[in-house]
Amino acid sequence: MNGQPPMSCWIQSYDRKFLVVKSTECIFEDRNLGERKQSDSKFKIQAYRNTELQQQTKAVMLYSVGQDEKVQVVCCRTDSEVCSEIMNLADLNYIEDSGHKAMFFMKNLKNDTYMFESTLHKGRFLSFEPTRDSCLHKLILHPHEVDDTDHTINMIVSKEK
């Protein structure tokens, strides 16, 4: 880790749905002001030291702490699937490998908009796709090319006030 406390925030899709942890799933859904305050939609972004990265990019881990104090970490299940896993943060203080299922490269695009690239599956980014329920989006890993204009990988990170 970089020695700094994690940043508390909400993570939203470009259409302003909030990232929420539901059991082992990570989904985006509409939330009103009261619902946003629930623990399942509040995230912490923990930055890690990495000397290989460009200035606008950080190695980070995304997690939510439930009412039961369990830490649900956003992880890559496969090269296209994302899940949340209960983990002990102490076990994640120092990660030696350059690729880890719970580690992402967070790149600032502009203002409060970011992309999160998997360190385990290079070139694949956190993204969202609609589910059968049109009000929900599922968090996935999606390939991205430099000239690609796909906005589904753009995440809005709003610091908790």
matplotlib code that plots the C-alpha trace (Angstrom):
import matplotlib.pyplot as plt

x = [0.0, 1.1, 0.6, -2.4, -5.9, -8.4, -10.6, -14.3, -16.5, -19.4, -18.8, -21.2, -21.8, -21.9, -25.8, -25.5, -26.4, -24.5, -22.2, -23.6, -22.3, -25.1, -23.7, -21.0, -22.3, -21.4, -24.2, -25.1, -28.6, -30.5, -30.3, -32.1, -30.3, -31.2, -30.2, -26.8, -26.0, -26.4, -23.1, -23.5, -23.0, -20.1, -16.7, -13.2, -10.3, -7.0, -4.0, -0.8, 2.7, 3.9, 6.9, 6.2, 3.0, 2.5, 1.6, -2.1, -2.4, -2.5, -2.6, -5.8, -8.1, -11.9, -13.9, -17.0, -17.4, -20.8, -22.9, -21.5, -18.0, -17.1, -14.9, -16.2, -13.4, -14.1, -12.2, -11.7, -13.3, -12.3, -11.1, -14.7, -16.5, -16.2, -17.4, -17.0, -15.1, -14.9, -11.2, -9.1, -7.5, -4.4, -3.6, -3.6, -1.2, 1.6, 1.0, 4.2, 2.8, 2.2, -1.1, -3.7, -7.4, -8.2, -5.9, -6.7, -4.9, -7.0, -6.5, -7.9, -9.6, -10.9, -12.3, -14.0, -14.0, -11.8, -11.0, -10.0, -7.8, -7.3, -3.7, -4.4, -6.0, -4.2, -6.3, -9.5, -11.4, -14.2, -17.3, -21.0, -23.5, -27.3, -29.1, -32.5, -33.8, -33.3, -32.9, -29.7, -26.2, -23.8, -20.1, -17.9, -14.4, -14.4, -11.6, -10.7, -8.6, -6.9, -9.2, -12.3, -15.2, -17.0, -18.3, -19.2, -15.7, -15.9, -16.6, -17.5, -15.9, -17.5, -15.8, -18.1, -18.8]
y = [0.0, 3.6, 4.5, 6.7, 5.8, 4.6, 7.1, 6.7, 7.2, 6.2, 4.7, 5.4, 4.4, 7.2, 7.0, 7.7, 4.2, 3.4, 0.4, -1.9, -5.2, -7.8, -11.1, -12.1, -9.9, -6.3, -4.4, -0.9, 0.3, 3.5, 4.8, 7.7, 9.9, 7.6, 4.4, 5.9, 6.0, 2.2, 0.4, -1.7, 1.3, 3.0, 2.0, 2.5, 2.8, 1.8, 2.9, 0.8, 1.9, 1.0, 2.6, 1.3, 3.5, 6.7, 9.8, 9.7, 6.0, 4.3, 0.6, 0.3, -2.1, -1.4, -2.7, -2.2, -2.8, -4.3, -3.7, -6.9, -5.4, -8.0, -6.6, -7.3, -6.8, -6.4, -9.2, -10.6, -14.1, -14.7, -12.5, -11.2, -11.9, -9.8, -10.7, -9.6, -11.8, -11.5, -10.9, -9.9, -6.5, -7.4, -10.2, -7.5, -5.1, -6.1, -7.8, -8.9, -10.0, -7.4, -9.1, -9.8, -10.6, -7.7, -5.1, -2.6, 0.3, 3.4, 6.0, 9.5, 10.5, 13.9, 15.5, 12.6, 10.1, 7.1, 3.7, 0.6, -1.8, -5.3, -6.0, -9.7, -9.4, -6.5, -4.6, -5.5, -2.9, -2.7, -2.0, -2.6, -4.3, -4.3, -7.2, -8.6, -6.1, -2.8, -0.9, -2.8, -3.2, -5.9, -5.1, -7.0, -6.9, -5.6, -5.3, -1.7, -0.4, 3.1, 4.6, 2.9, 5.3, 2.8, 4.8, 1.7, 1.6, 5.2, 5.3, 8.4, 8.4, 10.8, 11.3, 10.7, 14.0]
z = [0.0, -0.3, 3.3, 2.7, 3.9, 1.3, -0.4, 0.4, -2.6, -4.8, -8.2, -11.0, -14.6, -17.2, -17.0, -13.2, -11.9, -8.7, -8.3, -5.6, -4.0, -3.9, -2.3, -4.8, -7.7, -8.5, -10.3, -11.2, -10.2, -9.6, -6.1, -4.4, -1.8, 1.1, -0.7, -1.6, 2.1, 2.5, 3.0, -0.2, -2.4, -0.6, -1.9, -0.7, -3.2, -1.7, -3.7, -3.9, -4.7, -8.2, -9.7, -13.2, -13.8, -15.6, -13.5, -14.2, -13.3, -9.9, -8.8, -6.7, -5.0, -4.8, -1.8, 0.2, 3.9, 4.7, 7.8, 9.1, 8.7, 6.1, 3.3, -0.2, -2.7, -6.5, -8.2, -11.7, -11.8, -15.5, -18.3, -18.7, -15.4, -12.2, -8.8, -5.2, -2.7, 1.1, 1.9, 4.8, 4.1, 6.1, 3.6, 0.8, 2.4, 0.2, -3.2, -5.0, -8.3, -11.1, -11.8, -9.1, -9.3, -6.9, -8.4, -11.1, -12.8, -12.2, -14.9, -14.7, -18.0, -16.9, -13.7, -11.8, -14.7, -14.6, -16.3, -14.3, -16.1, -14.7, -13.7, -14.3, -17.7, -19.5, -22.0, -20.2, -18.2, -15.7, -17.7, -17.5, -19.6, -19.3, -17.7, -18.6, -16.1, -18.0, -14.7, -13.8, -15.3, -14.5, -13.8, -16.3, -17.8, -21.4, -23.9, -24.9, -27.8, -27.6, -30.3, -28.9, -28.0, -25.8, -22.8, -20.8, -19.3, -18.1, -14.3, -12.3, -8.9, -6.4, -3.1, -0.1, 1.7]

ax = plt.figure().add_subplot(projection="3d")
ax.plot(x, y, z, "-o")
ax.set_aspect("equal")
plt.show()
